[in-house]
Amino acid sequence: MLHEPARDSGPDPATAYKTRLGLWMFLFYCVFYAGFVLINVLTGGTVMQSIVLEGMNLAVVYGMGLIVLALVMALIYNHLCTAKERELADAARKEER
């Protein structure tokens, strides 16, 4: 069975916006991830062993925080990109009239 797209989507006028937003969000996430790595490298992991929340050590809390941050950022990215696509589609429809 040949799988093809349901319809031709054509060019995406929001590509530049999505790319710029994605790069900024990636850099934002990299800062937090670099903090995780630097704490491990510079302290030999001793700081990560300290208990910080409900009996969990910093490594677990920070790691779970990174996962949650990635999921929240994905939702934000999806919302902002969808809003931009709708905005550009509405503008294109107004120009056609």
LINSULFEN-V475108 format. One record per helix or strand of 3 or more residues. SS is the DSSP state (helix for helix, strand for strand). FROM is the first residue (numbers start at 0). TO is the last residue. If there is no record, write none. Layout:
BEGIN
SS/FROM/TO  SS/FROM/TO
END
This chain:
BEGIN
helix/14/42  helix/46/48  strand/50/52  helix/57/95
END
